[in-house]
Amino acid sequence: MRTFLLLIAYYLIVTPIGLLGRLVNDPMARRRSRRTDTYWIPSVPSPTR
């Protein structure tokens, strides 16, 4: 019975909060911008010894 109540609580409380959070804000900034041509970040050359 306890497992069933925890399952219901998870799907009624935790899941909607997570879905609303994703609709409002993308925490990992994974959305693509249509204005950029590439997402390549050039590496900084290491200093020579």
C-alpha positions as CSV (number, residue, x, y, z in Angstrom):
1,M,0.0,0.0,0.0
2,R,2.8,2.4,0.8
3,T,4.4,1.8,-2.6
4,F,1.2,2.6,-4.3
5,L,0.8,5.9,-2.3
6,L,4.4,6.9,-3.1
7,L,3.7,6.2,-6.8
8,I,0.6,8.3,-6.8
9,A,2.4,11.1,-5.0
10,Y,5.3,11.0,-7.5
11,Y,3.1,11.2,-10.5
12,L,0.8,13.9,-9.0
13,I,3.5,16.1,-7.5
14,V,7.0,15.5,-8.8
15,T,6.2,14.9,-12.5
16,P,4.1,18.0,-13.1
17,I,6.7,20.2,-11.4
18,G,9.4,18.8,-13.7
19,L,7.3,19.2,-16.8
20,L,6.4,22.8,-15.9
21,G,10.0,23.5,-15.2
22,R,11.0,22.3,-18.7
23,L,8.3,24.3,-20.4
24,V,9.3,27.5,-18.6
25,N,13.1,27.2,-18.7
26,D,15.6,24.8,-20.3
27,P,18.1,24.1,-17.5
28,M,20.8,22.8,-19.8
29,A,20.3,25.5,-22.5
30,R,19.9,22.8,-25.2
31,R,17.6,24.8,-27.5
32,R,19.1,25.6,-30.9
33,S,19.2,29.1,-32.1
34,R,18.2,29.6,-35.7
35,R,20.5,32.5,-36.1
36,T,23.8,30.7,-35.5
37,D,25.6,28.8,-38.3
38,T,27.6,26.5,-36.1
39,Y,28.0,25.6,-32.4
40,W,31.7,24.9,-32.7
41,I,33.8,26.4,-30.0
42,P,37.4,26.8,-31.1
43,S,40.0,25.5,-28.6
44,V,42.6,27.8,-27.2
45,P,46.1,26.6,-28.1
46,S,48.2,25.6,-25.2
47,P,51.3,27.7,-24.5
48,T,54.5,26.2,-25.7
49,R,57.2,25.3,-23.3
